[in-house]
């Protein structure tokens, strides 16, 4: 990350264990998408229910080149489960964004097959294709190849 991790809390204080869990899970996000610019995490306890006790909300804002990804999960009674669920959702969003971004780059590339003809039997005049190989080249390289032939 280019900007250090920002962890904020509202209406509660997190233990050192919870803070370490957040830090380790945020480092793991970089394995799924290495171009994260910034990551902001908010853990809050919005209100207490008489029957349910404290509920914890975790929201994650991730800045990547060209987009901002936001994760807001349903409240949970256990802060560690709320953190886990939020980071699982963030990981899925990063993977989806990464695939979508890579798909845009792949639209401009084409796949072509290269073949060569080898004569097996001159009397029967049977030609067979050999050396089947698929290559992928971009539009610019295709133009260069097309003009050389």
VMD Tcl script that builds the backbone (N, CA, C; Angstrom):
set m [mol new atoms 447]
animate dup $m
set s [atomselect $m all]
$s set {name element resname resid chain x y z} {
  {N N UNK 1 A 0.833 -1.176 0.000}
  {CA C UNK 1 A 0.000 0.000 0.000}
  {C C UNK 1 A 0.877 1.239 0.000}
  {N N UNK 2 A 0.463 2.195 -0.781}
  {CA C UNK 2 A 1.225 3.431 -0.855}
  {C C UNK 2 A 0.965 4.311 0.359}
  {N N UNK 3 A -0.267 4.302 0.856}
  {CA C UNK 3 A -0.638 5.064 2.051}
  {C C UNK 3 A -0.804 4.066 3.193}
  {N N UNK 4 A -0.273 4.362 4.377}
  {CA C UNK 4 A -0.376 3.399 5.481}
  {C C UNK 4 A -1.834 3.077 5.833}
  {N N UNK 5 A -2.021 1.902 6.378}
  {CA C UNK 5 A -3.326 1.422 6.798}
  {C C UNK 5 A -3.928 2.366 7.837}
  {N N UNK 6 A -5.212 2.689 7.693}
  {CA C UNK 6 A -5.914 3.559 8.636}
  {C C UNK 6 A -7.013 2.753 9.316}
  {N N UNK 7 A -6.907 2.590 10.631}
  {CA C UNK 7 A -7.907 1.861 11.405}
  {C C UNK 7 A -8.579 2.847 12.344}
  {N N UNK 8 A -9.899 2.945 12.244}
  {CA C UNK 8 A -10.668 3.843 13.099}
  {C C UNK 8 A -11.717 3.044 13.851}
  {N N UNK 9 A -12.076 3.541 15.026}
  {CA C UNK 9 A -13.145 2.914 15.802}
  {C C UNK 9 A -14.141 3.992 16.218}
  {N N UNK 10 A -15.372 3.538 16.452}
  {CA C UNK 10 A -16.415 4.456 16.909}
  {C C UNK 10 A -17.207 3.762 18.009}
  {N N UNK 11 A -17.294 4.385 19.148}
  {CA C UNK 11 A -18.049 3.906 20.307}
  {C C UNK 11 A -17.502 2.598 20.883}
  {N N UNK 12 A -16.225 2.315 20.651}
  {CA C UNK 12 A -15.579 1.156 21.271}
  {C C UNK 12 A -14.078 1.293 21.129}
  {N N UNK 13 A -13.363 0.493 21.885}
  {CA C UNK 13 A -11.908 0.425 21.717}
  {C C UNK 13 A -11.548 -1.029 21.440}
  {N N UNK 14 A -10.693 -1.231 20.472}
  {CA C UNK 14 A -10.301 -2.577 20.058}
  {C C UNK 14 A -9.111 -3.062 20.872}
  {N N UNK 15 A -9.081 -4.362 21.109}
  {CA C UNK 15 A -7.942 -4.962 21.795}
  {C C UNK 15 A -6.768 -5.045 20.817}
  {N N UNK 16 A -5.595 -5.296 21.357}
  {CA C UNK 16 A -4.412 -5.449 20.505}
  {C C UNK 16 A -4.540 -6.661 19.590}
  {N N UNK 17 A -5.209 -7.694 20.078}
  {CA C UNK 17 A -5.409 -8.894 19.262}
  {C C UNK 17 A -6.264 -8.557 18.043}
  {N N UNK 18 A -7.344 -7.818 18.247}
  {CA C UNK 18 A -8.221 -7.429 17.132}
  {C C UNK 18 A -7.470 -6.535 16.146}
  {N N UNK 19 A -6.665 -5.626 16.663}
  {CA C UNK 19 A -5.874 -4.761 15.775}
  {C C UNK 19 A -4.877 -5.581 14.953}
  {N N UNK 20 A -4.251 -6.580 15.571}
  {CA C UNK 20 A -3.306 -7.438 14.841}
  {C C UNK 20 A -4.016 -8.279 13.790}
  {N N UNK 21 A -5.237 -8.728 14.091}
  {CA C UNK 21 A -6.016 -9.483 13.105}
  {C C UNK 21 A -6.317 -8.597 11.902}
  {N N UNK 22 A -6.704 -7.370 12.148}
  {CA C UNK 22 A -7.013 -6.425 11.064}
  {C C UNK 22 A -5.762 -6.171 10.218}
  {N N UNK 23 A -4.627 -5.947 10.884}
  {CA C UNK 23 A -3.379 -5.690 10.139}
  {C C UNK 23 A -2.970 -6.889 9.279}
  {N N UNK 24 A -3.088 -8.083 9.835}
  {CA C UNK 24 A -2.673 -9.260 9.063}
  {C C UNK 24 A -3.621 -9.513 7.888}
  {N N UNK 25 A -4.916 -9.314 8.097}
  {CA C UNK 25 A -5.868 -9.513 7.003}
  {C C UNK 25 A -5.703 -8.450 5.916}
  {N N UNK 26 A -5.336 -7.241 6.296}
  {CA C UNK 26 A -5.120 -6.204 5.280}
  {C C UNK 26 A -3.858 -6.487 4.465}
  {N N UNK 27 A -2.847 -7.075 5.079}
  {CA C UNK 27 A -1.645 -7.467 4.323}
  {C C UNK 27 A -1.969 -8.579 3.338}
  {N N UNK 28 A -2.870 -9.481 3.727}
  {CA C UNK 28 A -3.258 -10.566 2.828}
  {C C UNK 28 A -4.000 -10.038 1.607}
  {N N UNK 29 A -4.693 -8.912 1.749}
  {CA C UNK 29 A -5.399 -8.330 0.594}
  {C C UNK 29 A -4.424 -7.958 -0.515}
  {N N UNK 30 A -3.220 -7.553 -0.143}
  {CA C UNK 30 A -2.217 -7.177 -1.138}
  {C C UNK 30 A -1.775 -8.371 -1.982}
  {N N UNK 31 A -1.953 -9.579 -1.479}
  {CA C UNK 31 A -1.617 -10.763 -2.266}
  {C C UNK 31 A -2.610 -10.963 -3.405}
  {N N UNK 32 A -3.855 -10.510 -3.203}
  {CA C UNK 32 A -4.872 -10.673 -4.228}
  {C C UNK 32 A -4.831 -9.561 -5.263}
  {N N UNK 33 A -4.392 -8.370 -4.856}
  {CA C UNK 33 A -4.269 -7.254 -5.796}
  {C C UNK 33 A -3.174 -6.350 -5.261}
  {N N UNK 34 A -2.053 -6.290 -5.967}
  {CA C UNK 34 A -0.868 -5.610 -5.440}
  {C C UNK 34 A -0.826 -4.108 -5.691}
  {N N UNK 35 A -1.846 -3.542 -6.312}
  {CA C UNK 35 A -1.833 -2.109 -6.616}
  {C C UNK 35 A -2.766 -1.311 -5.709}
  {N N UNK 36 A -2.962 -1.767 -4.489}
  {CA C UNK 36 A -3.811 -1.039 -3.543}
  {C C UNK 36 A -3.099 0.246 -3.140}
  {N N UNK 37 A -3.823 1.349 -3.255}
  {CA C UNK 37 A -3.250 2.644 -2.885}
  {C C UNK 37 A -3.445 2.907 -1.398}
  {N N UNK 38 A -4.678 2.717 -0.913}
  {CA C UNK 38 A -4.986 2.990 0.485}
  {C C UNK 38 A -6.081 2.046 0.966}
  {N N UNK 39 A -6.096 1.827 2.272}
  {CA C UNK 39 A -7.120 0.978 2.879}
  {C C UNK 39 A -7.524 1.627 4.207}
  {N N UNK 40 A -8.818 1.924 4.342}
  {CA C UNK 40 A -9.355 2.527 5.557}
  {C C UNK 40 A -10.391 1.584 6.151}
  {N N UNK 41 A -10.244 1.301 7.433}
  {CA C UNK 41 A -11.129 0.352 8.107}
  {C C UNK 41 A -11.799 1.062 9.275}
  {N N UNK 42 A -13.123 0.911 9.355}
  {CA C UNK 42 A -13.898 1.486 10.451}
  {C C UNK 42 A -14.626 0.355 11.170}
  {N N UNK 43 A -14.381 0.239 12.464}
  {CA C UNK 43 A -15.085 -0.729 13.313}
  {C C UNK 43 A -15.922 0.084 14.281}
  {N N UNK 44 A -17.217 -0.213 14.301}
  {CA C UNK 44 A -18.086 0.569 15.177}
  {C C UNK 44 A -19.104 -0.324 15.876}
  {N N UNK 45 A -19.542 0.146 17.014}
  {CA C UNK 45 A -20.625 -0.491 17.758}
  {C C UNK 45 A -21.768 0.514 17.769}
  {N N UNK 46 A -22.676 0.447 16.792}
  {CA C UNK 46 A -23.674 1.498 16.628}
  {C C UNK 46 A -24.637 1.645 17.804}
  {N N UNK 47 A -25.121 0.539 18.361}
  {CA C UNK 47 A -26.036 0.618 19.493}
  {C C UNK 47 A -26.123 -0.741 20.171}
  {N N UNK 48 A -26.613 -0.720 21.381}
  {CA C UNK 48 A -26.748 -1.964 22.134}
  {C C UNK 48 A -28.218 -2.366 22.174}
  {N N UNK 49 A -28.471 -3.643 21.898}
  {CA C UNK 49 A -29.816 -4.189 22.002}
  {C C UNK 49 A -29.962 -4.868 23.359}
  {N N UNK 50 A -31.156 -4.793 23.903}
  {CA C UNK 50 A -31.395 -5.436 25.204}
  {C C UNK 50 A -31.238 -6.946 25.106}
  {N N UNK 51 A -31.754 -7.527 24.031}
  {CA C UNK 51 A -31.722 -8.984 23.934}
  {C C UNK 51 A -30.462 -9.501 23.240}
  {N N UNK 52 A -29.890 -8.737 22.315}
  {CA C UNK 52 A -28.754 -9.227 21.545}
  {C C UNK 52 A -27.411 -8.760 22.086}
  {N N UNK 53 A -27.360 -7.699 22.805}
  {CA C UNK 53 A -26.089 -7.172 23.280}
  {C C UNK 53 A -25.490 -6.242 22.239}
  {N N UNK 54 A -24.175 -6.117 22.234}
  {CA C UNK 54 A -23.499 -5.212 21.299}
  {C C UNK 54 A -23.381 -5.857 19.920}
  {N N UNK 55 A -23.646 -5.063 18.913}
  {CA C UNK 55 A -23.436 -5.492 17.534}
  {C C UNK 55 A -22.303 -4.660 16.959}
  {N N UNK 56 A -21.464 -5.304 16.143}
  {CA C UNK 56 A -20.306 -4.628 15.573}
  {C C UNK 56 A -20.443 -4.548 14.057}
  {N N UNK 57 A -20.204 -3.366 13.533}
  {CA C UNK 57 A -20.166 -3.140 12.089}
  {C C UNK 57 A -18.724 -2.900 11.680}
  {N N UNK 58 A -18.336 -3.478 10.560}
  {CA C UNK 58 A -17.001 -3.242 10.007}
  {C C UNK 58 A -17.176 -2.785 8.571}
  {N N UNK 59 A -16.592 -1.642 8.258}
  {CA C UNK 59 A -16.612 -1.161 6.876}
  {C C UNK 59 A -15.174 -0.954 6.423}
  {N N UNK 60 A -14.937 -1.285 5.152}
  {CA C UNK 60 A -13.595 -1.183 4.578}
  {C C UNK 60 A -13.699 -0.384 3.287}
  {N N UNK 61 A -12.868 0.628 3.151}
  {CA C UNK 61 A -12.769 1.406 1.920}
  {C C UNK 61 A -11.384 1.182 1.347}
  {N N UNK 62 A -11.335 0.686 0.112}
  {CA C UNK 62 A -10.064 0.382 -0.541}
  {C C UNK 62 A -9.946 1.243 -1.789}
  {N N UNK 63 A -8.853 1.970 -1.892}
  {CA C UNK 63 A -8.584 2.779 -3.080}
  {C C UNK 63 A -7.605 2.030 -3.970}
  {N N UNK 64 A -8.008 1.837 -5.218}
  {CA C UNK 64 A -7.160 1.218 -6.229}
  {C C UNK 64 A -7.133 2.160 -7.430}
  {N N UNK 65 A -6.180 2.007 -8.333}
  {CA C UNK 65 A -6.137 2.899 -9.490}
  {C C UNK 65 A -7.429 2.805 -10.307}
  {N N UNK 66 A -8.127 3.911 -10.404}
  {CA C UNK 66 A -9.337 3.968 -11.214}
  {C C UNK 66 A -10.623 3.657 -10.487}
  {N N UNK 67 A -10.571 3.288 -9.214}
  {CA C UNK 67 A -11.810 2.941 -8.508}
  {C C UNK 67 A -11.607 2.987 -6.995}
  {N N UNK 68 A -12.731 3.099 -6.302}
  {CA C UNK 68 A -12.767 2.967 -4.852}
  {C C UNK 68 A -13.754 1.858 -4.529}
  {N N UNK 69 A -13.299 0.872 -3.786}
  {CA C UNK 69 A -14.145 -0.255 -3.422}
  {C C UNK 69 A -14.592 -0.074 -1.977}
  {N N UNK 70 A -15.880 -0.291 -1.717}
  {CA C UNK 70 A -16.424 -0.125 -0.377}
  {C C UNK 70 A -17.087 -1.416 0.072}
  {N N UNK 71 A -16.791 -1.801 1.304}
  {CA C UNK 71 A -17.372 -3.003 1.890}
  {C C UNK 71 A -18.097 -2.590 3.162}
  {N N UNK 72 A -19.351 -2.956 3.251}
  {CA C UNK 72 A -20.159 -2.702 4.452}
  {C C UNK 72 A -20.907 -3.982 4.749}
  {N N UNK 73 A -20.588 -4.645 5.829}
  {CA C UNK 73 A -21.192 -5.924 6.173}
  {C C UNK 73 A -22.264 -5.735 7.235}
  {N N UNK 74 A -23.147 -6.721 7.314}
  {CA C UNK 74 A -24.181 -6.729 8.347}
  {C C UNK 74 A -23.538 -6.814 9.724}
  {N N UNK 75 A -24.211 -6.268 10.705}
  {CA C UNK 75 A -23.699 -6.272 12.066}
  {C C UNK 75 A -23.625 -7.701 12.609}
  {N N UNK 76 A -22.661 -7.930 13.486}
  {CA C UNK 76 A -22.497 -9.231 14.106}
  {C C UNK 76 A -22.181 -9.030 15.578}
  {N N UNK 77 A -22.568 -9.984 16.407}
  {CA C UNK 77 A -22.316 -9.884 17.842}
  {C C UNK 77 A -20.846 -10.073 18.187}
  {N N UNK 78 A -20.122 -10.815 17.365}
  {CA C UNK 78 A -18.706 -11.073 17.609}
  {C C UNK 78 A -17.870 -10.180 16.690}
  {N N UNK 79 A -17.000 -9.381 17.275}
  {CA C UNK 79 A -16.204 -8.442 16.482}
  {C C UNK 79 A -15.272 -9.190 15.525}
  {N N UNK 80 A -14.757 -10.351 15.924}
  {CA C UNK 80 A -13.840 -11.100 15.067}
  {C C UNK 80 A -14.561 -11.682 13.851}
  {N N UNK 81 A -15.783 -12.112 14.025}
  {CA C UNK 81 A -16.570 -12.612 12.895}
  {C C UNK 81 A -16.929 -11.465 11.963}
  {N N UNK 82 A -17.245 -10.308 12.526}
  {CA C UNK 82 A -17.542 -9.134 11.704}
  {C C UNK 82 A -16.320 -8.734 10.876}
  {N N UNK 83 A -15.137 -8.792 11.478}
  {CA C UNK 83 A -13.891 -8.468 10.764}
  {C C UNK 83 A -13.643 -9.501 9.665}
  {N N UNK 84 A -13.787 -10.780 10.002}
  {CA C UNK 84 A -13.578 -11.850 9.013}
  {C C UNK 84 A -14.503 -11.705 7.816}
  {N N UNK 85 A -15.792 -11.479 8.081}
  {CA C UNK 85 A -16.768 -11.353 6.997}
  {C C UNK 85 A -16.472 -10.148 6.106}
  {N N UNK 86 A -16.079 -9.040 6.719}
  {CA C UNK 86 A -15.775 -7.839 5.940}
  {C C UNK 86 A -14.559 -8.065 5.046}
  {N N UNK 87 A -13.526 -8.694 5.575}
  {CA C UNK 87 A -12.328 -8.932 4.768}
  {C C UNK 87 A -12.564 -9.993 3.694}
  {N N UNK 88 A -13.422 -10.969 3.968}
  {CA C UNK 88 A -13.773 -11.941 2.930}
  {C C UNK 88 A -14.482 -11.244 1.771}
  {N N UNK 89 A -15.373 -10.329 2.097}
  {CA C UNK 89 A -16.075 -9.581 1.061}
  {C C UNK 89 A -15.109 -8.667 0.298}
  {N N UNK 90 A -14.179 -8.045 1.005}
  {CA C UNK 90 A -13.187 -7.182 0.353}
  {C C UNK 90 A -12.314 -7.993 -0.600}
  {N N UNK 91 A -11.927 -9.192 -0.188}
  {CA C UNK 91 A -11.121 -10.053 -1.049}
  {C C UNK 91 A -11.877 -10.406 -2.324}
  {N N UNK 92 A -13.156 -10.748 -2.192}
  {CA C UNK 92 A -13.964 -11.072 -3.374}
  {C C UNK 92 A -14.088 -9.871 -4.305}
  {N N UNK 93 A -14.286 -8.683 -3.728}
  {CA C UNK 93 A -14.391 -7.485 -4.565}
  {C C UNK 93 A -13.081 -7.190 -5.287}
  {N N UNK 94 A -11.954 -7.363 -4.607}
  {CA C UNK 94 A -10.660 -7.136 -5.252}
  {C C UNK 94 A -10.423 -8.131 -6.386}
  {N N UNK 95 A -10.761 -9.384 -6.161}
  {CA C UNK 95 A -10.603 -10.386 -7.217}
  {C C UNK 95 A -11.495 -10.062 -8.407}
  {N N UNK 96 A -12.725 -9.649 -8.143}
  {CA C UNK 96 A -13.653 -9.295 -9.221}
  {C C UNK 96 A -13.132 -8.081 -9.993}
  {N N UNK 97 A -12.647 -7.076 -9.272}
  {CA C UNK 97 A -12.103 -5.880 -9.918}
  {C C UNK 97 A -10.878 -6.234 -10.756}
  {N N UNK 98 A -10.009 -7.079 -10.208}
  {CA C UNK 98 A -8.802 -7.487 -10.924}
  {C C UNK 98 A -9.148 -8.235 -12.208}
  {N N UNK 99 A -10.095 -9.164 -12.131}
  {CA C UNK 99 A -10.503 -9.908 -13.330}
  {C C UNK 99 A -11.142 -8.994 -14.364}
  {N N UNK 100 A -11.972 -8.071 -13.897}
  {CA C UNK 100 A -12.633 -7.146 -14.818}
  {C C UNK 100 A -11.604 -6.244 -15.499}
  {N N UNK 101 A -10.620 -5.798 -14.750}
  {CA C UNK 101 A -9.576 -4.937 -15.315}
  {C C UNK 101 A -8.721 -5.710 -16.312}
  {N N UNK 102 A -8.365 -6.949 -15.985}
  {CA C UNK 102 A -7.569 -7.767 -16.900}
  {C C UNK 102 A -8.355 -8.125 -18.154}
  {N N UNK 103 A -9.651 -8.290 -18.022}
  {CA C UNK 103 A -10.487 -8.619 -19.178}
  {C C UNK 103 A -10.490 -7.469 -20.180}
  {N N UNK 104 A -10.475 -6.231 -19.702}
  {CA C UNK 104 A -10.427 -5.070 -20.598}
  {C C UNK 104 A -9.133 -5.062 -21.397}
  {N N UNK 105 A -8.024 -5.488 -20.773}
  {CA C UNK 105 A -6.749 -5.519 -21.479}
  {C C UNK 105 A -6.713 -6.649 -22.501}
  {N N UNK 106 A -7.423 -7.727 -22.227}
  {CA C UNK 106 A -7.396 -8.875 -23.129}
  {C C UNK 106 A -8.264 -8.672 -24.360}
  {N N UNK 107 A -9.154 -7.674 -24.352}
  {CA C UNK 107 A -10.014 -7.425 -25.501}
  {C C UNK 107 A -9.179 -7.020 -26.712}
  {N N UNK 108 A -8.061 -6.346 -26.470}
  {CA C UNK 108 A -7.235 -5.864 -27.572}
  {C C UNK 108 A -6.238 -6.901 -28.081}
  {N N UNK 109 A -6.219 -8.084 -27.514}
  {CA C UNK 109 A -5.297 -9.097 -28.011}
  {C C UNK 109 A -6.084 -10.175 -28.744}
  {N N UNK 110 A -5.435 -10.798 -29.689}
  {CA C UNK 110 A -6.066 -11.845 -30.497}
  {C C UNK 110 A -5.209 -13.095 -30.447}
  {N N UNK 111 A -5.834 -14.234 -30.679}
  {CA C UNK 111 A -5.088 -15.484 -30.761}
  {C C UNK 111 A -5.097 -15.980 -32.198}
  {N N UNK 112 A -3.939 -16.430 -32.658}
  {CA C UNK 112 A -3.804 -16.924 -34.017}
  {C C UNK 112 A -3.086 -18.270 -33.968}
  {N N UNK 113 A -3.399 -19.118 -34.909}
  {CA C UNK 113 A -2.726 -20.408 -35.010}
  {C C UNK 113 A -1.692 -20.339 -36.126}
  {N N UNK 114 A -0.539 -20.905 -35.846}
  {CA C UNK 114 A 0.483 -20.999 -36.879}
  {C C UNK 114 A 0.577 -22.448 -37.306}
  {N N UNK 115 A 0.655 -22.670 -38.602}
  {CA C UNK 115 A 0.742 -24.033 -39.125}
  {C C UNK 115 A 1.791 -24.086 -40.219}
  {N N UNK 116 A 2.254 -25.273 -40.449}
  {CA C UNK 116 A 3.129 -25.494 -41.595}
  {C C UNK 116 A 2.621 -26.751 -42.296}
  {N N UNK 117 A 2.815 -26.786 -43.604}
  {CA C UNK 117 A 2.342 -27.931 -44.393}
  {C C UNK 117 A 3.528 -28.823 -44.684}
  {N N UNK 118 A 3.369 -30.092 -44.391}
  {CA C UNK 118 A 4.416 -31.057 -44.706}
  {C C UNK 118 A 3.817 -32.113 -45.630}
  {N N UNK 119 A 4.515 -32.391 -46.719}
  {CA C UNK 119 A 4.039 -33.369 -47.692}
  {C C UNK 119 A 4.479 -34.745 -47.225}
  {N N UNK 120 A 3.515 -35.636 -47.051}
  {CA C UNK 120 A 3.802 -36.976 -46.565}
  {C C UNK 120 A 3.999 -37.938 -47.732}
  {N N UNK 121 A 3.115 -37.901 -48.697}
  {CA C UNK 121 A 3.173 -38.847 -49.818}
  {C C UNK 121 A 2.939 -38.067 -51.101}
  {N N UNK 122 A 3.998 -37.926 -51.927}
  {CA C UNK 122 A 3.880 -37.143 -53.155}
  {C C UNK 122 A 2.980 -37.824 -54.177}
  {N N UNK 123 A 2.954 -39.153 -54.182}
  {CA C UNK 123 A 2.114 -39.850 -55.166}
  {C C UNK 123 A 0.636 -39.610 -54.910}
  {N N UNK 124 A 0.233 -39.632 -53.642}
  {CA C UNK 124 A -1.177 -39.416 -53.316}
  {C C UNK 124 A -1.501 -37.932 -53.154}
  {N N UNK 125 A -0.446 -37.106 -53.167}
  {CA C UNK 125 A -0.572 -35.665 -52.983}
  {C C UNK 125 A -1.376 -35.331 -51.722}
  {N N UNK 126 A -1.007 -35.976 -50.644}
  {CA C UNK 126 A -1.675 -35.716 -49.371}
  {C C UNK 126 A -0.801 -34.771 -48.557}
  {N N UNK 127 A -1.364 -33.688 -48.151}
  {CA C UNK 127 A -0.669 -32.714 -47.316}
  {C C UNK 127 A -1.254 -32.766 -45.907}
  {N N UNK 128 A -0.415 -32.672 -44.935}
  {CA C UNK 128 A -0.856 -32.681 -43.546}
  {C C UNK 128 A -0.340 -31.442 -42.850}
  {N N UNK 129 A -1.144 -30.953 -41.956}
  {CA C UNK 129 A -0.731 -29.802 -41.159}
  {C C UNK 129 A 0.082 -30.300 -39.975}
  {N N UNK 130 A 1.144 -29.608 -39.683}
  {CA C UNK 130 A 1.955 -29.991 -38.533}
  {C C UNK 130 A 2.357 -28.735 -37.769}
  {N N UNK 131 A 2.940 -28.950 -36.634}
  {CA C UNK 131 A 3.398 -27.857 -35.773}
  {C C UNK 131 A 2.268 -26.904 -35.405}
  {N N UNK 132 A 1.145 -27.440 -34.981}
  {CA C UNK 132 A 0.033 -26.599 -34.552}
  {C C UNK 132 A 0.436 -25.906 -33.248}
  {N N UNK 133 A 0.327 -24.620 -33.242}
  {CA C UNK 133 A 0.735 -23.862 -32.075}
  {C C UNK 133 A -0.092 -22.588 -32.056}
  {N N UNK 134 A -0.605 -22.226 -30.894}
  {CA C UNK 134 A -1.413 -21.017 -30.771}
  {C C UNK 134 A -0.573 -19.936 -30.131}
  {N N UNK 135 A -0.603 -18.766 -30.712}
  {CA C UNK 135 A 0.127 -17.633 -30.157}
  {C C UNK 135 A -0.856 -16.498 -29.938}
  {N N UNK 136 A -0.534 -15.627 -29.039}
  {CA C UNK 136 A -1.380 -14.475 -28.755}
  {C C UNK 136 A -0.550 -13.221 -28.986}
  {N N UNK 137 A -1.052 -12.338 -29.831}
  {CA C UNK 137 A -0.330 -11.110 -30.107}
  {C C UNK 137 A -1.308 -9.950 -30.042}
  {N N UNK 138 A -0.792 -8.773 -29.758}
  {CA C UNK 138 A -1.655 -7.604 -29.670}
  {C C UNK 138 A -1.927 -7.049 -31.066}
  {N N UNK 139 A -2.835 -6.085 -31.143}
  {CA C UNK 139 A -3.196 -5.494 -32.428}
  {C C UNK 139 A -1.997 -4.853 -33.126}
  {N N UNK 140 A -1.117 -4.220 -32.365}
  {CA C UNK 140 A 0.043 -3.560 -32.955}
  {C C UNK 140 A 0.959 -4.603 -33.584}
  {N N UNK 141 A 1.226 -5.693 -32.861}
  {CA C UNK 141 A 2.076 -6.746 -33.405}
  {C C UNK 141 A 1.422 -7.396 -34.612}
  {N N UNK 142 A 0.100 -7.550 -34.601}
  {CA C UNK 142 A -0.617 -8.141 -35.727}
  {C C UNK 142 A -0.432 -7.286 -36.978}
  {N N UNK 143 A -0.522 -5.968 -36.823}
  {CA C UNK 143 A -0.333 -5.081 -37.965}
  {C C UNK 143 A 1.071 -5.229 -38.545}
  {N N UNK 144 A 2.064 -5.367 -37.671}
  {CA C UNK 144 A 3.439 -5.535 -38.151}
  {C C UNK 144 A 3.584 -6.858 -38.912}
  {N N UNK 145 A 2.994 -7.921 -38.357}
  {CA C UNK 145 A 3.085 -9.231 -39.008}
  {C C UNK 145 A 2.342 -9.212 -40.308}
  {N N UNK 146 A 1.152 -8.620 -40.344}
  {CA C UNK 146 A 0.324 -8.594 -41.558}
  {C C UNK 146 A 0.999 -7.834 -42.683}
  {N N UNK 147 A 1.739 -6.778 -42.371}
  {CA C UNK 147 A 2.384 -5.988 -43.410}
  {C C UNK 147 A 3.676 -6.630 -43.919}
  {N N UNK 148 A 4.243 -7.539 -43.146}
  {CA C UNK 148 A 5.463 -8.215 -43.583}
  {C C UNK 148 A 5.180 -9.289 -44.609}
  {N N UNK 149 A 3.956 -9.792 -44.679}
  {CA C UNK 149 A 3.626 -10.881 -45.607}
  {C C UNK 149 A 3.015 -10.365 -46.886}
}
mol reanalyze $m
mol bondsrecalc $m
mol representation Tube
mol addrep $m
